[in-house]
């Protein structure tokens, strides 16, 4: 048990020192940090927007399909 605790202690110590180095590098390059954060925010926002539009298109297609026919399912068969 003590070997496991010693190993975990070393790993946490190395992770903490790595986090300290990472934070110091972020403080050293504020413009790069700000641009990276903006890139991540824009990437996530674009994914959310695309998924929202696709969901709306799907719901519109379903409503148009159900207004034209009374079928509740559509089976697509590949021609041979």
N, C-alpha and C positions, 0 to 999 in steps of 0.2 A: 504494500500500500504506500509506503514511504517513497518507493522508486517512482510510482505513478505520480505522486504529488510533486516530486522534484522535477519530473519531466514536464508536467503541466506548468509549473512555475517558470521553467526556462522558456517554454513556448510563449507564455503570456508576456514574459520579459522581452523576448525578441519581437513579438507583435507590437508591444508598446513602443519600443525603440524605432521600429519601422514606421509606426504611425507618427511619431515625433519627427522623423526625417521627412515624411510626406508633407506634414503640415508646414515645416520650415521651407520646403520647396514651393509650396503654394503661396506662402507669404513672400518669397523671393521674386516670384513672377506673377504679379497681380493681374496684368492684362491678359496673359495666357489663361489664368484661372477664370477670369470673368468671361472670356470668349468660350472656354470649355463649358462653363455652366450654361451660357446662352445656347450653345449647340445642343446640349442635353435637353434643355427645356423645349427648344423648338422641335427636336426630334420626337419627344413624347407627345407634344401638342399636335404635331402632324399625324401621328399614328391614331390618336384619339379622334381627330377630325375625320380621317379616312374611314375608320371603323364606324363612326356615327353616320356618315353619308351612305356607306354600304348597307347598314341596317335600315336606314330610311328607304333606300331603293328596294331592298328586299320586301319590306312591308308594303310599299306601293305596288310592287309587282304582284304580291299575294292578293291584295285587295282588288286589283284590276282583274286578276284571274278568277277570283271568286264571284265578281260581279258579272262576268261573262258566262260562266258555267256553274252548275251546281256540284261539280265534282270536288271532292275534298282532297284527293291525292292525284298525282300525275306520275305516270310510269314512263320512263324514257328507255326505249329498247334500241339497241344498236343494230343497224341493218347489215346483212351479210352479203 
